[in-house]
Amino acid sequence: MIDLDKLLYDNNPPSWEEVVEFFRDGEFHEEQYRVAAIEQYLQTEEQRLEMFNRHISIEKIMNGRVAGEDNHRFIDKLFSEWNAKLGFRCFGF
């Protein structure tokens, strides 16, 4: 198992398999680390831009502080894409 420092800040990044294992094991003890890992490993530039245009953040999404049916459809799509990238269901209900 890798630690948070290696996952997020090491100049010699972990393998994709280690990243997936980290997400699978839920090793994020604080929101700031989970958000940083999502930004670094899962979120695409297109998703980042769409979130900016919608005035929503990963923190707001993770804490259920996003309103509007259109935003909820976007979040469902976002979670599906992240889950597909990881190869297992980590996000969503």
CORKA-V131948 format. One record per residue. N is the residue number from 1. RES is the residue in one letter. PHI is phi in radians with two decimals (NA if undefined). D_LAST is the distance of its C-alpha to the last C-alpha in Angstrom with 2 decimals. Layout:
# CORKA-V131948
N,RES,PHI,D_LAST
N,RES,PHI,D_LAST
This chain:
# CORKA-V131948
1,M,NA,26.42
2,I,-1.62,26.94
3,D,-1.79,26.94
4,L,-1.05,25.43
5,D,-1.06,28.81
6,K,-1.18,29.16
7,L,-1.06,25.67
8,L,-1.84,26.19
9,Y,-2.21,29.92
10,D,-1.31,32.01
11,N,-1.23,34.36
12,N,-1.91,33.81
13,P,-1.12,30.06
14,P,-1.23,28.20
15,S,-1.23,27.63
16,W,-1.06,24.45
17,E,-1.07,23.97
18,E,-1.18,24.24
19,V,-1.09,21.71
20,V,-1.05,19.13
21,E,-1.06,20.12
22,F,-1.10,19.73
23,F,-1.13,16.10
24,R,-1.08,15.50
25,D,-1.42,17.37
26,G,1.06,15.63
27,E,-1.44,19.14
28,F,-1.69,18.51
29,H,-1.51,20.30
30,E,-2.40,20.34
31,E,-0.98,18.31
32,Q,-1.03,21.31
33,Y,-1.31,21.16
34,R,-1.10,17.51
35,V,-1.10,18.24
36,A,-1.07,21.50
37,A,-1.16,20.08
38,I,-1.09,17.56
39,E,-1.06,20.57
40,Q,-1.38,22.86
41,Y,-1.98,21.05
42,L,-2.02,18.17
43,Q,-1.29,18.95
44,T,-1.59,21.62
45,E,-1.10,24.46
46,E,-1.12,23.37
47,Q,-1.14,19.92
48,R,-1.06,21.78
49,L,-1.14,24.21
50,E,-1.10,21.73
51,M,-1.12,19.99
52,F,-1.05,23.55
53,N,-1.11,24.53
54,R,-1.57,21.65
55,H,1.07,22.52
56,I,-2.19,19.09
57,S,-2.23,18.49
58,I,-1.07,16.02
59,E,-1.04,16.66
60,K,-1.10,15.92
61,I,-1.12,12.62
62,M,-1.14,11.56
63,N,-1.77,12.97
64,G,1.17,11.67
65,R,-1.84,15.26
66,V,-2.18,15.14
67,A,-1.87,16.46
68,G,1.78,17.22
69,E,-1.07,15.81
70,D,-1.10,17.22
71,N,-1.14,15.57
72,H,-1.16,12.08
73,R,-1.12,13.04
74,F,-1.07,14.34
75,I,-1.12,11.30
76,D,-1.02,9.26
77,K,-1.14,12.46
78,L,-1.02,12.79
79,F,-1.07,9.62
80,S,-1.07,10.79
81,E,-1.16,14.19
82,W,-1.15,13.49
83,N,-1.09,11.76
84,A,-1.11,14.79
85,K,-1.10,17.13
86,L,-1.36,16.07
87,G,1.51,16.12
88,F,-2.77,13.02
89,R,-1.48,9.23
90,C,-1.93,9.22
91,F,-2.11,6.99
92,G,1.74,3.74
93,F,-1.80,0.00
